[in-house]
Amino acid sequence: MINPPSESTEKPPHKNEQLKAASNYLRGAIVHDLEDASTGTITEESAQLAKFHGVYAQDDRDLRAQRRKEGREKAYIFMARIRVPGGVCTPAQWLAMDALADSHANGTLKLTNRQAFQLHGVVKGKLRPAIREVNRALLDTLAACGDVCRNVMCNPNPHQSHLHAETLAIAKAISRHLSPRTRAYHEIWVDDRLVAGGEPDEEPIYGKTYLPRKFKIVIAVPPSNDVDVFAHDLGFIAIADERGGLAGFNVTVGGGMGMSHNQVDTYPRLADVMGFCLPGQVVDVAEKVVTVQRDFGDRVERKHARLKYTIADRGLVWFRREVESRLGYELGSPRRFEFADTGDRYGWVEGAGGSAHFTVFIENGRVKDAEGQSVKTALREIAQVHRGDFRLTANQHLMIAGVTAADRPRIDALLRKHGLDRAHGATGLRLNSMACVALPTCGLALAESERYLPSLVTQLDAEVEAAGLRDDAIVIRMTGCPNGCGRPYLAEIGLVGKAPGKYNLYLGAAFNGSRLNSLYRASVASDAIVPLLRPIIRRYSGERNPGERFGDFAIRAGYVKPSGSPTDFHSEPDSAATASSP
């Protein structure tokens, strides 16, 4: 049964459910609003539907006060997110995105932590032409946002390329199978030129109201957990057989990062390991997990609509039984796996078949030319000669993959020419930093993130250098609001925007992404962050056990307790828990 009525008799479905049902499969009045020259934006209803097409309506918040003073409407712009299933694109596609950033956006290209491209600062008149060009590059923005399955991520894993090829193919198969079927996307953005041709105007998997909320799927390949598999609604952990081939996947369900400040009934949650499936069963399992959430997810309260709450409310045993009843077979028992870290391997890494890969550190995923470092130009020149592919990492960086021995000197020369060969020589803290976009474009941001974290890390670099920790990897992540787009609750040091210039400080996550952090201090002023962390960094340097990670030390030293309940993300530790804190 698709989209049954809500079990709640007390409240009607959320207004978004009614909007989706009446949208004629995501058409709504989007075309009408795009053609309205009286304003630079679209209506709220069209903005909600446009998300399903990969488009966010925004405005430049830096200009709000001035434009209000001048009696002008906000400086409206749009963000377009481009799906890259598995994170792999061709050099030609990279060049197309690079050119679009200049001709239709703000001149920069954003690499997201879910292996997608984002174009920022697109004005209304350039939005449809921009998306048309995206499709000409054989990419699309469909389902990059909205209440559907988002871009399917896959671990690049250059040192296990034989597994990567199989997992990448599976990631693309999941993406194809779970993409919306409506013709609305091509009618609105591609002038009715159907790429596949003749799709039925129906949604056999989603129905008229699609999912209760967004749905995120990833594939991880141990020992790397760079995709943060436990942070997502549905995950597949590749399990190798005795000969190193792909035996199958452990299936994880119920992860999610978002919450709201001071609302204890909202919280980040790690996914549970539900079972094991064979490679040929993955797409089937993914569909059935999605349909269970489709039918039982909360359609009344959107803050309670993610899969994590469905499983928290009903239990993993119930959820697995429901999935298996739809599959028609039982999942196997989970198999042993081990994750080592969540970071990228920078610089040159030898691959299979004599090829090599170079991972470029791109701070916070912002591809641009700036004084002293011409990242955008460098990658354009590399794309013009590179004969392998590009792989967007889950940490907002870029892998130049499949470089042959013959081509390596030419790629090396371009990396040196633009200084990209030295970027991965930064501190371990900076190499493991990540920020969401936040101000000035995100309408949800309460504080700075992408524009602030680099300078904060520079200050903290002085502390880690003085403590002899320059090369020690410590995961630090910052977001401008509590929605968790930068996965801050899985950072050993997590900073979440609370108000302008103030952040909640979280400590104690596991280095390999298997444990969430806990709130250490709330509403910390930006100028108090370094003084607050300085003594902890120094104690860590002097008192850590051999091999002990920063997040583990923060728990052992009593700064925070291991996360175990929703209150750990809303309440500071009591005095007893922090008695040993300086």
N, C-alpha and C positions, 0 to 999 in steps of 0.2 A: 504493500500500500504506500503510495507516495503522498507525503505531506498530510498526515491525518490531522484532525483538529487537535488543538492543544488540550492536554488532560485537565488543565486548570479551568474551572468554571467561574472563578472569581474575577478574572481580568481578561479582556480581549487580547488577541495577538498584538504585538508591537506594530506601530504604524508602518515600519519598514516592510512587514509581511504583507500588509494590504497594498503598499506601493508596488512590491514585486509582482503580486498576483494580478494587478491591474495594468502592468507595464507592457503587455503584449510581448512577452519574452525579451525584456530589457530594452525595448524601443522607447517607450514613454514619449516625452516631448523633447528629447535630446536634440534632434535635428532642428526643430523650431527654435530652441534656445540658442543653438550655435549660430543661427542665421539672424538673430536679433542684434542689430547694430547699435541699439540704444544703451547697451551696457557691456562691460568687459567680462561679465561672468554669466552663469546660468542659474536657474532656480534651484532651490534646495532639493526638490524632488529629482530633478535631472542630475544634480551633483551626486546623489546617492546611487542612481542607476549608472552614471558614468564610471563609477568605481569598478563595476563589472567589466568595463571596457579598458581598464588600466589607467584611468584618468582621475586625478584629484584636482578639484577646484580650490585654489589658494589665493592669498594676496601677500604682497611684500609688507610684512609687519614693521619693518624699519621706516616705512613711509606713511604709516597710518596717521600719526599725529599731525604731520605737515599737511597731508591731503584733507584731513578733517578741518584743519584751520583754514584751508583754502576753499572749503565748501565743495570739494570734489569727491567722487566715489573712491573707494579703496583702489590701490594699484593691483587689480586682479590679474592673476596669472594661473597657469596650470602646470601640474607635474604629470608626465607620462612615464609609466613604468613598463619596461620591455621584458617579456619573459625570455629566459635562456635556459631551457630544460637541461639539467645536469651541469649548467654553468659553462658549456663548451660552445664557442662560436668560431667562425672562420676569420682570417685576416680581412677578407672583403666585408664581412659584416661589421667588424671593428671600424673599418674606414668609413662605412656608411653611418655608424653611430657618431663617430668623431665629426663628420661633416654636418650632421643634423644638429649637433650641439652648438655649432657656430652659426648655422643658417636659420635655425628655428627656435633655439633655446638661449640660455645665458652664457654660452661659450664653454661650459664645463660639462663633464660627463661624470655621473655618480655610479660607482659600483656598490651594490648593496650587499648586506650580509646574508642575503638569500639568493645570491648568484644571479642578480638581475641588473639591467641598466636602468637608470633614471635620467630623464631629461627635465631640467628645472627651468622655470622662468619662461614657459611657452605662453605667448599671448593668444587670445581667443582666435584671432584671424589666422594664426599659423598652426592651430592644433590639428585640424583635419589634414592639411597637407603634410604635417610631420608624421602622423600615424600612417598615412598612405605610403610615405617613403620607408617607414619601418617595415611595412609589409612587402615592399619591393625588394628589401634586403633579405626576404624569407624569414623574418622574425615577426612577432606580433605582440600586442598589448592585451589581448583578450585574457580575462581571468587573472591578470596580474594583481588585481584588487577585488573587492567584493565578497559576497557570501558564497564562495565557491572554492574549489581546490586551487591554491596559488601555485606559483612556480615550483616545480619539483626539483629538489636539490640532490646533488650527488657528490660524494667525496672525490676530489681529483686524484689523490693518492699516487703520485708519480713513481714511487718506489715499488708499487704493486700494480703495474699497468695491465697485467693480464687479468686481474680482477676488475680493474676500472672499466675496461672495455665492455665487460658483461653487465656491470652495474649501471653504466651510462645508458646502454641500450634499454635496460629495464626502466630507468628513470624516464626516458623519452616515451616508452610504451605507456607508463602510468599517466604521463602528461596528456598524451593523445586521447586515451580512453576517458579521462575525467574532464576533458575540456567541454565547455558548454556547446551545445549543438545549434543554438539559435542562429539564424541568418542575420540577425540585427547588427552584429559587429561589422560584417562586410557591407551591408546596406548603408550604414552610417559613415564608415571610415574608409572603405575601399571602393566606393562607387558601384556597389552591387556586383563586383567581379569576384565570384565565389572561387576561392582557391581550390577547394576540394570539389565543389560543384554539386548542386542539387541536394544539399542536406535537408532533411525534413524539419519543418518549423515546430519542433517539439523538444522536450528534454526527457529522454527515457530514464536517465539516472536522477536528475535533479527535480523534475516537476516544475510547475509554474512559480513556486516560491523559493526554489533553490535550497541552500542550506540555511540553518538558523544564524550562522556566523561564519567568518573566514575559517579555512581549513588548510593546514600546512603539512606537507609530506617531505621526508628526507630519506636518503640512503647513506649509511655510514659504513666505512671499511676499516675495521680495527687494524693496527693499534691507534689510528688517528680518529679522533672524535671532533674534527674541525667543523662539522655541520651541527654540532650540539644536538645530537639525536633526541635527547630526553626533553628538549625544549619545545617539541612539536607535537601536533595532534596525532600524527601517525609516522612511525619510523621503521626502517628495515635495516638491521645490522647484519652485514655480510659475514657468513661463516665459511671458512675455507675447509676443504676436506684434507685428508692425509697427504695428498699429492700437491696441495696448493691450489686446486681448482675450487670452483664455487659450489659448495654443498647446498646452500640455501640461506635463509634469513631468519633471525629472531625478529619478532614483530613487537613493536612498542606502541602504546596508545595512551593518550590522555595528557600530553605535555602542553604547556602554554605559559607565556611570560607575563601577560597583561594583568594589571590590577588598578584599583583606584585608591588614592590616598585616603586614609582614615575610614575605609570601608572594609571591615574585617572579613566580610563574606566574599570579597574578591581577593585573589592571591595567585602568585605564580605556583606552578605545580610541575614536578618531574613526571615524565611518562612512566608507565608500568611496562615490564616485559610480559607480554600476553602469551606468546607461544612461538612456534617455529613453522615455517612453510618452505616449500621447495621453490626453486627459481621460476618454474612454470606456473606457480600458483599466485605469484605476487600481485598481478593486476586484478585477479579475482578477489583476493583478500582485501586489496585497497578499495575496490568497489563496494564490497559488503560492509566494511567498516564505515565508509562514507554513508551508505544507505541507513545504517542503524542510527547514526548521528542525525541524518535527515529526518528520520521518523520520531526520534525520541529527544532530540535537543530542545532546549527551552526557546520557544518562539514568543514568549511574553516579555521576558526581561533580557535584554541584549547583553547586559553585563554578566549574565549567568548562562550565556548561550553557547559557550565553547565546549568542545568534547570533554575537556578536563572536568567540568562540573557535572556532565552527564555520568561520567565514571565515578566521580567522588560521591554522587548522590545514590547511584544504583549499585556500585561495586564492580570490580573487575570480573568476578565469577559470572555475574549476570551478563556483563557485556560480552565476554568470550562465548558464553552459551548462545547468545543471540546472533553473534557473527557466524558461529559454526552452523547454526540452524539454517542460515541463508546460504552458506557455502555448500552444505550437503556432505561435509566431511569434517573431521576433527583436526585441529592444529596439533603439531607435535610439541614435545616438551622443549623449552628453551635450551639452547646449547651454550657451552662455556665460551666467553669472550673476555677480552681485557683491553681497555682503553688506556693510553699513556698520556695524551695531552689533547688540547683543542686548538693548537696553533698551527701556523704554516711553516714550511721549510724553505727558508729564503736562499737566494743565490742559486748556483748550479747544482742540480741533482741528476745523477746518471739514471737513465731509464732503460727500458727493455729494447732489444734490437739495435743497440748502438746509438740511440737517440738520447738527447738530454733535455732538461727543462730548467728554465730560470724563473724563479718567483720574485717579482718586483714588489717591494714595500711601497704601498700607496697610502699615505696617511688618511685614515677615515674614508678611503675609497674615492676621494675627490680628484678626478683626473683634470688637471689644469696646468697652465704655464704660470709660474710665479717667479719673482726675482730670485735668481740663484739656482732654479731648478725647473727645467722645461719638460715636465712629465708628459704633457699632451703631445707636444711636438715629437718627443722621443718615441713614444708608442706609435705615432702615425708613421714615422720613418721606418720603424721595425715592421709594422704591418705591411708596408709596401714591398718588403723583400722576404718576409717570413713565409715558409712553405708548410709549416705545421698548423697548429691551431692555438687559440687563446682559451684559457680556463679561468673563469672568475671564481675566486675562492670565497668561502663562507666568512672570511675575516676581512672582506673588502679589499683584497689585494688581487694581483693578476699574475698568472703563470703563462709564460711564453713556452708552449709545450711542443714536443716533437721536433726539436732542432737537430738536424743531422750533423754529423762530424764535419761535413763539407761546408755547411752554412754557419757553424758556430763562430768562426772568426769574424764574420761580417756582423752577426748579432752582438758579439762581444764588443766590437768597435763602436757600435751605436750606443750600447749601454755605457761605455766609458765616456764617449763624447758628451753625453748628457748627465753624467754623474749618477746614473741609476745603479751602477755596480757598487757604489759606496753606501746607498741608502740602507741596505740591510746590516750595516755596521752600527746602527743605533743601539741604545740600551735595550736590555731584555724587556724592560717595562714598556718602552715605546713600541717595540715590535709586537707586543701583545695588548695593544690598546685599541679601543674601538668606540666610535660615537655615532649616534643617530644624527639626522640632519638638524632637527629642532629649528630654532630661529635662524633666519627671519621668515621662512616659508611655511613651516608646519603650524597649522592652526591650533594644535593641541599643546604645543610647547609652553611650559611654565618658566623655563630657564634655558640658557645657552647650553650647547653640547658640542657639535662639530667645530664651531668657531672658538670654543674655549678650551677643550681638552688638550690640544697641542701645547698651549702655553702652560697649563697646569702640569703636564708631563715634564716640560722643561724644568719647572721648579722642583718636581719630585726627582728628576734625574740627578740634581745636585745632591739630594739626600741619599739616593741609592749608590751613587759614586762614592760619597764620603763613607758609606757603610761597607764598601767593598763588594757591592752587589751589582755592579754594572752589567754583567752578562747573565745575571739570574733572571729567568723568565717569571714575571709576575703579571697576572692577567688583570687589567684595569679597563673598565667600560663605563661610559657615561651616556645618559639619556636626558632629554629635556623634560620628560614627563614620566609617569609610572607605567605607561602602556607597554614598555619592554621591548621596543623595536630593536634596540642594540643588545638584547639579551643581558642586561646588567645584573640580573639576579643569579647568573652563573659566573660572575667575575669574583676573583679573590678580593678585589677592591671595586665595589660598585657604587656609582654616584648617580642618583636619580633626582631630577629637578623637582623642587617643591614650590619655589617662588622665584622671582627674579633675583639672581645672585645667591640662592640658597638651595642646598641639596641634602637629601637623605643619604647617609653613608652606610654602606653594607660591607660586611667582612665575612670571610669564612667559607667561601665556595671551594669545591674541589678543583684542582688543576686540570683534571681530566673530564670535567663536566658532569660528574656523577652526583654532586651534592650542591644544593642551593645555598646561598649565603643568608645572613640574618642582619637585621637592622642594628647598627652600632650606635649611631647618633642621628637624630632627626634635625632637619632645618639648619644644617651647618652653613655658615656664611662662607663664600668662596675664599676669602682671605684667611679663614680658619682651618681650611682643609689640610694644608701642608703642616702647620704646627700640630694638628691632631694626629697626623700619620707619622710624623718624624720620630717620636719615641717608639712607636710600634716597629717601624723599619729598623731602628737601631737595636731594639731587643731581638728582633728576628735574626739580625746579623750575628749577634753575640750568643744567643741562647738556643738556636735551632739545632735539632738533631740531624745527623747525617741524612741527606736526601729529603729532609722535611720541606714541604712547600709552604708558601706564605699563608695560604688559606687554612691549612692544617695547623700551623703554628698559632694563628689567631684564635682557634678554638682551644688548643692545649693551654695557651697562656691565659685563657679566661676572658678575652675581649668579647666574645660572643659564644652562645651555645650552638650546637649543630641545629640546623633548621629542621623543624619537625611538625610545625603547625602553622596555620595562616597568621597567627598573631606574631610570629617571628619576623614578619615583614612590615608590621605596623607598630610594634611596641619596642622601645629600647630595653636592653637587658637590665635586670634589677641590680641593686647595689652589690648583692652577694656575688652575682655572676661577674662583676667587673672589679671585684676587690683587688685583684692583682694588677689592674690597669694603672698606669702612671697618671 
